[in-house]
Structures are given as C-alpha cells and as structure tokens.
C-alpha cells in the first residue's frame, strides 16, 4: 500500500533545482571499531568478522559474471531500487533478473570500487560505495560506467543476506543525463565509536521508530528543523542525485540543502514503495516518492525521486548517517526520468 502524507523531506532540495571491485582492500582500521575489545564494544559494532563478511559479498557482486551464484546472498524478499527503468524489483527472482541486465550490458566485467564504507552490528549492516566499470559505457555510451550504491544486509538463519539495495548514477544538471565525468572520490568514512549506541531496543519497536522518523522528517519545513534528523557528527555521507553529489559531514549536508529550503513552503508526498527494517541498533528505509511541491511563487511542480537511508539509534532516537537520493534513468539514452509515468497523488 502506498504511504501518503503532507511533508517536506530533507532530500526535497532535489525538487528545486552494482556491483563492485576486483579486490577490496582490507577493512579500514576505523571500521573495526576496536571490536575485539568486547568490554569497550558490548553491542558488537563493526567487528572485523562482520565487516569482512560484508566486503566479501560486495566483492562477489562486483563481478557481474557471478549473477547465477548470488542466490545465497540475496534475500527472498529483497527490494532493489535500480539505476535503470523500470526501477523497482521485488523478491530474489526479480533482483537477480535485474543483475543479469547489468551483466549483459557490462559484458560480464568486474567493477572496481573507488570508495566503500561499511558499518555493522552482529546482525545488521549497511554499505555505501561507488564502483567503476572501465571500458563498459552504458546509456548514451560515453566512457566507463559508474554507479553509487547503498546496500543493506541482515543476518538470516546465520547467513548475511541483502535485503535492500539502491543503485544510482549521478545526473548532469545541465543535460539531465548520466554524467560522463568521473565521480569524485572521498574515501571511506571514519567512525566515531562514541556515536554508536551500546544498547539495542526491540526490533519491532525500532521499526516503528524508523517509520515515525520518516513521517516526522518528511513533514519538516525549514532547514534547522530538517537537519535534526541527520546524525550530528562528521561520519555522515550523502550521495546526491546530481554530479558531483558526494557530500560528507553534517556541515556539508546542511550547506547542500540550505539554499533550496527558501524556495518552497510545503509539499505532498505519496510513497508507492516503502520498506523498513532494523535490529534495534542499526536500521534502514528505502522508498520511492511522488511529490507535489508548493512553491513560494504559487506553482505546483511534480516530480518523482527515490531515497534510502541507513540510520543509527542512540538513546532511543533515530538519525540518518548514510543517505542516497536519485532519479532512475533510461538505459538506452542515459536520460533521467524525473516524473514517474505512474505518478500517484494518493
């Protein structure tokens, strides 16, 4: 069922205007979070065994020729919000079929990560990355293919499995097509262990909390109110919809959205796709949004975007610290589709 509300997402500034490397480097020391020191890390944040397991899965997915062997790492109810139309795949069979299209278009090539950040608990993990496929241009056929991904994993029956995935390309603001420029590289996030909760809450309570976070965050008007839903620290990442769109730290995110918040007074949003999951420490949401914007000049433009977030719980409150916003593109032309042909107002 579609979710409907009157709200102003932090990502609505957009209105106003997979697969990975030949070999990932060893996990960054900061990602381990000193997990071996159990007394200092009772919740098990960023244990090397978990971080390396996620990076190993990402390595497998980086090789597009591996599609037929990925059935064990894609969950039965996985949701993919894809870079290309038709944009949404539900369930293992549809997700794997979408991967086959990447394999065919990219000639079975293996991608190279240009950056990757992994955060994990013993049962939940998020991975934000950029990946480059040299000599394998898609869309308009310009140069290499580059993608951004926000992947979410859960341990199911003792195995890490992909449950949510958002893949995107960066759009050139002037042309409205996938950029031909190389994406900027800013490296892995360095985690501040003080920002991680040491106590989980019940998963069902956590899921309800994230739904509440979404509803409240997407109703806010004004930059100051909207930014309180982002984590306050330096370990924050936003992959925006336009090139260059690799934004780090809370101050950068604030500056990115700030100038645009003066251009509208409100909006109305329907989310045809909306999925939430959590283990009580980490959580994630992924959605699509059909938006009618109330501009201050009296106009009411419409557009469709996709958003995904990895959130952390601290003292029972949820804040996003990894976010991606994007438009789907036509695989043949590379042109972004900024309004869904199935646009919904309720």
Secondary structure as UniProt FT lines:
FT   STRAND          3..6
FT   HELIX           10..16
FT   HELIX           29..32
FT   TURN            33..36
FT   HELIX           38..40
FT   TURN            42..43
FT   TURN            45..46
FT   HELIX           48..62
FT   HELIX           64..72
FT   STRAND          74..81
FT   TURN            85..86
FT   STRAND          88..90
FT   HELIX           91..106
FT   TURN            107..108
FT   STRAND          112..120
FT   STRAND          124..133
FT   TURN            134..135
FT   TURN            139..141
FT   STRAND          145..156
FT   TURN            157..158
FT   STRAND          159..168
FT   TURN            173..175
FT   STRAND          177..178
FT   HELIX           193..195
FT   HELIX           203..217
FT   TURN            218..219
FT   HELIX           223..227
FT   TURN            228..229
FT   STRAND          237..239
FT   STRAND          246..248
FT   HELIX           250..258
FT   HELIX           259..262
FT   STRAND          264..278
FT   STRAND          282..295
FT   TURN            296..297
FT   STRAND          302..314
FT   TURN            315..316
FT   STRAND          317..326
FT   STRAND          328..329
FT   TURN            331..333
FT   STRAND          335..337
FT   TURN            341..342
//
